[in-house]
Amino acid sequence: MKSELCKFCLKSGILCSKCQTKLKTGKISDTDLKIAKLLLSLEEKHPQLQEIYFHRAIETDSTLAIIVGPGDIARLLSAGGKIIREISDQTGKKIRLLEHGTDTRKFLEDLFAPFSIMTINTIWLPDGTTETRVILQHKGRKPPQIDTEAFKEIAKKVRNMTLRIEFSG
């Protein structure tokens, strides 16, 4: 696995001066450190993890968003979901995989997977700010039970995007 952190620091648990500076300046967080260590520990069991680039991890109360390099989501899912299940079991959170450096639509599709996005609109508010309205399609009589607050928090932390989530049946 490749990341902002040195492999030596992740394996030893002691940060070098470069990694310590990244932590102090906020380029990486404690969550990033914890998830990078976890991914590195899973590398022996799952060799495909050697190819991924881990960028960041965003944590909410119930959800953990892991931001990886372009094309790396497929590598993480390739073991039939075992890697994601192990991360979820060890963190006690639901996992969302997001690709780094994608456009807004791809970011939202990854965030809301497996739901289909019907529409994405930008709402201009009187105070000069914007909100992104996402209408998700679902089958059935009542909207699915998802943690919309966690999705809103992740979008805010990753893209500085304020979301308004709606459902259309």
C-alpha positions in Angstrom: 0.0 0.0 0.0 1.2 3.5 -0.9 0.3 6.5 1.2 1.4 9.9 2.6 3.0 8.0 5.5 6.3 6.1 5.4 5.9 2.3 5.5 8.5 2.2 8.3 6.4 4.6 10.4 3.3 2.5 9.9 5.0 -0.8 10.8 7.0 0.5 13.7 4.3 2.8 15.2 6.9 5.5 15.7 6.7 8.5 13.4 9.7 10.0 11.7 10.1 13.8 11.6 8.5 14.1 8.2 5.4 12.1 9.2 5.3 13.8 12.6 5.2 17.2 10.8 2.4 16.0 8.5 0.4 15.0 11.6 1.0 18.3 13.3 0.2 20.5 10.3 -3.0 18.5 9.7 -2.0 17.0 6.3 -2.8 13.7 7.9 -5.0 12.9 10.9 -5.0 10.2 13.6 -7.8 8.5 11.7 -5.6 8.4 8.6 -2.8 6.9 10.7 -5.1 4.2 12.2 -6.6 3.2 8.9 -3.3 3.1 7.1 -1.9 0.8 9.8 -5.0 -1.4 9.4 -4.7 -1.6 5.6 -1.0 -2.4 6.0 -1.7 -5.2 8.4 -4.3 -6.7 5.9 -1.7 -6.7 3.1 -0.3 -10.1 3.9 -3.8 -11.7 3.7 -4.8 -9.6 0.7 -1.9 -9.0 -1.7 -4.0 -6.7 -3.9 -3.7 -4.1 -1.2 -0.1 -3.6 -2.2 -1.3 -1.8 -5.3 -3.7 0.7 -3.8 -2.9 4.3 -2.9 -4.5 5.4 0.4 -5.1 9.2 0.5 -7.3 9.8 3.6 -9.9 8.5 5.9 -12.9 10.5 7.1 -14.7 9.3 10.2 -18.3 10.1 11.4 -20.2 8.5 14.2 -21.4 5.6 12.1 -19.4 5.7 8.9 -15.8 5.6 7.7 -15.0 7.0 4.3 -11.8 5.7 2.8 -10.4 7.8 0.0 -8.1 5.8 -2.4 -6.4 6.4 -5.7 -8.2 6.2 -9.1 -9.2 2.6 -9.9 -8.4 1.4 -6.4 -12.0 0.8 -5.3 -12.2 -2.2 -7.6 -9.0 -3.6 -6.0 -10.5 -3.2 -2.5 -13.8 -4.9 -3.6 -12.1 -7.7 -5.6 -11.8 -10.1 -2.6 -15.6 -10.5 -2.6 -16.0 -7.7 0.0 -13.8 -9.5 2.6 -11.4 -6.6 3.0 -14.2 -4.1 3.5 -15.9 -6.5 6.0 -12.6 -6.9 8.0 -12.2 -3.1 8.1 -15.8 -2.7 9.2 -15.4 -5.4 11.9 -12.2 -3.8 13.3 -13.5 -0.2 13.3 -17.2 -1.0 14.1 -18.3 1.4 11.3 -20.0 1.1 7.9 -17.4 1.7 5.1 -17.7 4.0 2.1 -15.0 3.9 -0.6 -14.3 7.1 -2.5 -11.9 7.8 -5.3 -9.5 10.8 -5.0 -9.6 13.5 -7.6 -12.9 12.6 -9.3 -15.6 15.0 -10.6 -18.6 15.8 -8.4 -20.9 13.2 -10.1 -18.5 10.3 -9.6 -17.8 11.4 -6.0 -21.6 11.4 -5.2 -22.1 8.1 -7.1 -19.4 6.5 -4.9 -20.7 8.1 -1.8 -24.3 6.9 -2.3 -23.6 3.5 -3.9 -25.6 1.2 -4.4 -28.3 3.8 -4.9 -29.0 5.4 -8.3 -28.7 9.1 -8.6 -31.6 10.6 -10.6 -30.6 14.2 -10.4 -27.9 16.5 -9.0 -28.8 20.2 -8.8 -27.0 23.2 -7.4 -29.2 25.5 -5.3 -28.0 29.1 -4.9 -29.0 30.5 -1.5 -29.7 34.2 -0.8 -26.7 34.5 1.4 -24.4 33.6 -1.5 -23.7 30.0 -0.5 -24.7 26.9 -2.5 -26.2 23.5 -1.7 -26.0 20.4 -3.8 -29.4 18.6 -4.0 -29.1 14.9 -4.7 -32.3 13.0 -5.6 -31.8 9.2 -5.1 -34.0 6.7 -6.8 -35.3 3.8 -4.7 -37.7 0.9 -5.3 -40.4 0.3 -2.7 -43.0 2.2 -0.7 -40.8 3.9 1.9 -37.4 5.5 1.6 -34.5 3.3 2.6 -32.9 3.7 6.0 -29.6 5.3 5.4 -27.6 7.7 7.6 -28.0 10.9 5.6 -26.3 12.9 8.3 -23.1 10.9 7.9 -23.2 11.3 4.1 -23.6 15.1 4.6 -20.7 15.2 7.0 -18.4 13.2 4.7 -19.3 15.5 1.7 -18.6 18.6 3.8 -15.2 17.3 5.0 -14.0 15.9 1.7 -15.4 18.4 -0.8 -16.7 21.3 1.4 -20.1 20.5 -0.2 -23.4 21.1 1.6 -25.8 18.3 0.6 -29.6 18.2 0.5 -30.6 14.5 0.1 -34.1 13.5 -1.3 -35.7 10.3 -2.4 -37.9 9.6 -5.4 -39.7 6.4 -5.8 
